[in-house]
Amino acid sequence: MRPSDDKYRLFANGVVFHKLNYEQLVASLLGLSKTLYHPTGSQMPSMEHRYFWAWCGELILSSKGRFLLRPKPIREAPEEDDYEALFSAVIHCALAGSKFSPKTMMEARREDIIESLHPYHDRHLVRESMLLLSYMIFPLLDVTLKRLCSNFVDIGGNVVGDFEVPDRRHVSTQKYGPKNGKNRCSSVRDLLYLFTRENKDTDLEVALEKFIDHVSVVTGDPKPYDCIGNWRNISLHGQKMQLTIGGILLNLCLLLSLARLKPTFDSHKNEVIRSRSQFPAVAARNYDPWTYYPPVEDPWFDFS
């Protein structure tokens, strides 16, 4: 967005993420995806993106959120600990370096002093956080899709049920199956096609179609799932990545995860707000690694 477009930003129009219902939050996700990744040139995440990611992290990775999203109890699926730790690391990476732009020279000087107090390597890690996110996001997307498609593929990529997806040339199909077809699936592209075919949530279907159509418009690729698969191959070979790919695919992971919370979204949201209201972020962060919202240290922030 251009500076002249600031009046169209969500914050400028009074949007407060923790006050939104499920449909409004998904609409915000789709809108923020367009400002992050668009045909005229992608932009680095704004504080709107970071507040949105922080609130989604709070919803999904709170103790109740983790419980609601687990397909099995943790004692039966200890790998869920690994998934939640990865999700948390990705959210923290997306929020690293969050700060409002200084409005005065004094504020800018204060920010410089604070930054200089951080260890040298920490400073550079924060500066490269969007690059790191662009590589970290693919394992998260991979496991998120496998959890949603667990009737067909397990977390390790072993195929446990028969399915087929369009082949690379889109002239035939690629068959998967424990006996009749490929018995392992490590393709994010194919998992996206599988999930789209098996998804029965019409609201998610509409939102996912809008999201993917936008990726297609920006990239000029009429096969956006293939495009995302190519992005993953680029990341695996250590080639240069667009810095906004991490943010746009984080939004995809959040879209898929938030849909699992939809049946009890309002009650869950209110419970998260009640819990967080008891422990302000500044105090909670002294001992709770699952605290994300707000993304900046703000002793005056509240949920009213």
C-alpha positions in Angstrom: 0.0 0.0 0.0 1.1 3.6 -0.7 1.2 6.1 2.2 -1.8 7.8 0.6 -3.7 4.5 1.1 -3.3 4.5 4.9 -6.9 5.6 5.4 -7.9 2.2 4.1 -5.9 0.2 6.6 -7.8 -1.9 9.2 -6.4 0.0 12.1 -7.4 3.3 10.6 -11.0 2.1 10.5 -11.1 0.9 14.1 -10.6 -2.8 13.6 -9.5 -4.6 16.7 -8.6 -8.2 16.0 -9.6 -9.7 19.4 -13.1 -8.2 19.0 -13.8 -9.9 15.6 -15.9 -13.0 15.2 -14.7 -15.9 13.0 -16.1 -14.6 9.7 -14.6 -11.1 10.3 -11.2 -12.6 11.3 -11.2 -14.6 8.0 -12.1 -11.6 6.0 -9.2 -9.7 7.7 -6.9 -12.5 6.8 -7.9 -12.3 3.1 -7.5 -8.5 3.1 -4.1 -8.6 4.8 -2.9 -11.2 2.3 -3.7 -8.8 -0.5 -1.7 -5.9 1.1 1.2 -8.2 1.8 1.4 -9.9 -1.6 0.0 -8.0 -4.6 0.8 -7.6 -8.3 2.2 -4.1 -8.1 4.9 -5.2 -5.6 4.8 -7.0 -2.3 5.5 -5.2 0.9 7.1 -6.1 4.2 4.7 -6.9 7.0 3.1 -3.9 8.7 2.1 -3.7 12.4 -1.4 -4.7 11.2 -0.1 -8.0 9.9 1.9 -8.6 13.1 -1.1 -7.8 15.4 -3.2 -10.2 13.3 -0.6 -13.0 13.5 -0.1 -12.4 17.2 -3.9 -12.7 17.9 -4.2 -15.8 15.8 -1.2 -17.3 17.6 -3.0 -16.6 20.9 -6.1 -18.3 19.7 -4.4 -21.4 18.2 -1.6 -21.9 20.7 -3.3 -21.1 24.0 -3.7 -24.2 26.2 -7.3 -24.6 25.1 -6.5 -23.9 21.5 -3.8 -26.6 21.4 -6.3 -29.0 23.0 -9.0 -28.3 20.5 -6.7 -28.7 17.5 -5.1 -31.9 18.6 -6.5 -34.8 16.5 -5.6 -37.2 19.4 -4.7 -36.8 23.1 -1.0 -35.9 23.5 -0.3 -39.3 25.2 -1.4 -41.1 22.0 0.3 -38.7 19.6 3.5 -37.3 21.2 4.4 -35.8 17.9 1.8 -33.1 18.6 4.3 -31.5 20.9 6.7 -31.1 18.0 4.0 -29.6 15.8 3.0 -27.1 18.4 6.6 -26.1 19.1 7.2 -25.5 15.4 4.0 -23.5 15.1 5.0 -21.4 18.1 8.5 -20.8 16.7 7.0 -19.7 13.3 4.7 -17.2 15.1 7.6 -15.8 17.2 9.7 -15.5 14.0 6.9 -13.6 12.3 6.6 -11.2 15.2 10.4 -10.7 15.8 11.3 -7.1 15.6 7.7 -5.8 16.0 7.7 -2.1 16.7 5.8 1.0 15.7 7.7 3.5 13.5 9.1 6.3 15.7 7.3 9.5 15.4 10.1 11.8 16.6 13.9 12.0 16.5 13.9 11.3 20.3 11.8 8.1 19.8 14.1 7.0 17.0 17.2 7.6 19.1 15.6 5.6 22.0 14.9 2.7 19.6 18.5 2.8 18.4 19.8 2.6 22.0 17.5 -0.3 22.9 18.5 -2.2 19.8 22.2 -1.6 20.5 21.7 -3.3 23.9 20.8 -6.6 22.2 23.6 -9.1 21.6 25.1 -8.7 18.1 23.9 -12.0 16.7 20.4 -11.5 18.1 20.1 -8.2 16.2 21.0 -9.8 12.9 18.7 -12.8 13.6 15.8 -10.3 14.0 16.8 -8.4 10.9 16.6 -11.7 8.9 13.4 -12.9 10.5 11.3 -12.7 7.4 13.9 -14.7 5.4 13.9 -17.3 8.1 10.1 -17.4 8.1 10.1 -18.0 4.3 12.1 -21.2 5.0 10.4 -22.3 8.2 6.9 -22.0 6.9 7.1 -25.0 4.6 7.5 -27.7 7.3 4.6 -26.1 9.1 2.4 -26.1 6.0 3.4 -29.7 5.3 2.5 -31.0 8.8 -0.7 -28.8 9.0 -2.0 -30.4 5.7 -1.0 -33.9 6.8 -2.9 -33.5 10.1 -6.0 -32.4 8.1 -5.6 -35.3 5.7 -4.7 -38.0 8.3 -7.1 -40.5 6.7 -4.8 -40.6 3.8 -1.3 -39.6 4.9 0.4 -39.9 8.3 2.8 -37.3 9.7 5.8 -39.2 8.3 4.4 -39.0 4.8 3.3 -42.7 4.7 0.2 -43.1 2.6 -2.5 -44.9 4.6 -5.5 -44.5 2.2 -6.0 -44.4 -1.6 -6.3 -41.0 -3.3 -5.3 -39.3 -6.6 -4.4 -35.8 -7.6 -3.7 -34.1 -11.0 -0.3 -35.0 -12.4 2.4 -32.4 -13.0 1.2 -31.8 -16.6 -2.5 -31.8 -15.6 -3.3 -34.3 -18.3 -3.7 -37.4 -16.1 -3.6 -38.3 -12.4 -1.0 -39.3 -9.9 -2.3 -42.3 -7.8 -1.4 -42.8 -4.2 -2.2 -45.9 -2.1 -0.6 -48.3 0.3 -0.8 -51.0 -2.4 -1.8 -49.5 -5.7 0.2 -46.3 -6.2 2.9 -44.3 -4.5 3.2 -45.2 -0.9 4.7 -42.0 0.3 3.7 -38.4 -0.1 6.1 -35.5 0.6 4.6 -33.0 -1.9 2.9 -29.9 -0.4 1.3 -29.4 -3.9 -0.3 -32.9 -3.8 -1.4 -32.4 -0.2 -3.1 -29.1 -1.1 -5.0 -30.8 -3.9 -6.0 -33.7 -1.6 -7.2 -31.4 1.1 -9.2 -29.3 -1.3 -10.9 -32.5 -2.6 -11.7 -33.8 0.8 -12.7 -30.6 2.6 -16.4 -30.5 3.5 -16.4 -27.0 5.1 -18.1 -24.7 2.6 -17.1 -21.5 4.4 -13.5 -22.7 4.3 -13.9 -23.7 0.7 -15.0 -20.2 -0.3 -12.2 -18.5 1.7 -9.5 -20.9 0.4 -10.6 -20.3 -3.2 -10.4 -16.5 -2.7 -6.9 -16.9 -1.1 -5.6 -19.2 -3.9 -7.1 -17.1 -6.6 -5.2 -14.1 -5.3 -1.9 -16.1 -5.4 -2.7 -17.0 -9.0 -3.4 -13.4 -9.9 -0.1 -12.2 -8.3 2.1 -14.9 -9.7 0.4 -15.1 -13.1 0.3 -18.9 -12.6 -3.1 -20.5 -13.4 -2.1 -23.5 -11.2 -1.4 -21.8 -7.8 -0.9 -25.2 -5.9 1.8 -26.0 -8.4 3.3 -22.6 -7.8 3.4 -23.2 -4.0 5.0 -26.6 -4.6 7.7 -24.9 -6.7 8.3 -22.4 -3.9 8.9 -25.3 -1.5 11.4 -26.9 -4.0 13.2 -23.5 -4.2 13.5 -23.4 -0.4 14.8 -26.9 -0.2 17.7 -26.0 -2.5 18.6 -22.9 -0.6 17.7 -20.6 -3.4 16.7 -17.0 -2.9 13.2 -16.6 -1.6 10.8 -13.7 -1.8 10.6 -12.4 1.8 6.8 -12.1 1.7 6.3 -15.8 0.9 6.6 -16.7 4.6 3.9 -14.3 5.5 1.5 -15.3 2.8 1.9 -19.0 3.6 1.6 -18.3 7.3 -1.8 -16.8 6.5 -2.7 -20.1 4.7 -1.7 -22.1 7.7 -3.8 -19.8 9.9 -6.8 -20.1 7.6 -6.7 -23.9 7.8 -6.2 -23.9 11.5 -8.8 -21.3 12.4 -11.4 -23.3 10.6 -11.0 -26.1 13.1 -11.9 -23.6 15.9 -15.0 -22.3 14.1 -17.6 -24.5 15.9 -16.7 -23.0 19.3 -15.0 -19.9 18.1 -16.9 -17.3 20.2 -16.7 -19.1 23.5 -13.0 -20.0 22.9 -12.2 -16.4 22.0 -13.9 -15.1 25.2 -12.0 -17.7 27.3 -8.7 -16.6 25.8 -9.5 -13.0 26.5 -10.5 -13.8 30.1 -7.4 -15.7 30.6 -5.1 -13.1 29.1 -6.9 -10.2 30.9 -5.7 -11.7 34.2 -2.1 -11.7 33.2 -0.9 -8.6 31.2 1.5 -9.5 28.4 4.4 -7.7 30.0 4.1 -9.9 33.1 3.1 -13.1 31.3 6.1 -13.0 29.0 8.4 -13.5 32.0 7.3 -17.1 32.2 4.9 -18.1 29.4 6.3 -19.0 26.0 2.8 -19.3 24.6 2.1 -15.5 24.8 2.0 -13.6 21.6 -0.6 -10.8 21.7 0.0 -7.9 21.5 3.2 -8.3 19.5 4.9 -5.3 21.2 5.5 -4.6 24.8 2.6 -2.3 25.8 1.9 -2.0 29.5 -1.3 0.0 28.7 -2.8 -2.6 26.4 -6.0 -4.2 27.5 -8.8 -6.3 26.0 -11.7 -3.9 26.7 
